Amino acid sequence: MYLELNFIAFVLFVLGVLGIVFNRTNLILVLMSIEVILLAISLNFIIFSFVLHSITGQIFSIFVLTVAAAESAIGLSIMVAFYKIKGTISIRTLNLLKG
């Protein structure tokens, strides 16, 4: 039972990493891939919390979900500001910024 759940967390993590590697041009897909990675980590914390009969994994999972929510809110607000300036959400135009 635990091995299957751990395998699901591993598959989600790998899908998130592959999403970042192969979709480097679209900012929305990169943010979604980061969210999938954070959810896989959270699932892994919950699984090991259940296996070890400890509540610390569940606490860390809630912390990871809170950080993921803040990260997505900040990322989307940066994306909206970037779209207003450049008119596109392509990551390829990010290297043209000066500052």
N, C-alpha and C positions, 0 to 999 in steps of 0.2 A: 504494500500500500504506500509506504513512504517513498519507495524507489520510484514509483510511477509519478507521484506528486513532485518529487525532486527532478525527475526527467522533464516534466512539464515546465517547471521553473527554468531549467537549463535551455529548453527549446525557445521559450519566450525571450530569454537573455540573448541567445544567438540570433534570433529574428530581429531583435532591436539593434544589435551591432551590425548585422547585415543591412538593415534599413539605413543606418547612418553611412555605411561604406558605399552602398550603391546609389543612394539618393542624395548626393551632395549638392544638388542644384536647387532643390525646393526646401525652403525653410520650414514649412508646415510639416513635411514628412520627416525632417530631422527632429523637430520637436516631438512629434508623435513617437518616433523611435526611442527617444530618450525617456518618454513616459513609459513605454513598454519595458525598457530596461529597469526602470525604478519599480515597476509593478512586479517584475520577476524577482528582484531582490527582496521586495516585501513578502512575496509568497514564500521565498526561501526562509526568511526569518520566521514566518508563522509555522512552517513545517518543522523546523528545528526546535522551535518553542514547544510544539506539541510532542515531539520525540523526547526531548529532555525534561519535560514536565516543569517548565519554567515560564514565567510570565514576561521575562525580559525581551524575548523575541517579539512578542506582541506589542510591547511598548516601543521597541525600535521600528516595528512595522508602521505603527501610527505616526511616529516621527518621520519616517521616510515618505509616507503619504502626504503629510503636511508640507514637507520640503518640496515634493513634486507639485503640489498645488501652487505654492508660491513661485516655483520655477516656471510653471506654465503661464501663470499670470504675468510675470515679468517678461518672459519670452514673447508672449503675444502682444504685449504693449510695445515692446521694442520693434516687433514686426510691423505693427500698425504705423508707428512713427517712420519706419524705414520705407513703407509703401507710400506714405504721404510725400516723402522727399523724392524718392526715385521712381515711383510709379510701377514697381515690380517687386516681387518677393524672391527673386533669384539670388542665390548665394554668390554667384559668380561676380556680381556687381559690388559685393562687400569690400573687395580689395581696392576699389577705386575711391574709398573714403579717405579723406585727409584729416589729420588732426594731431 
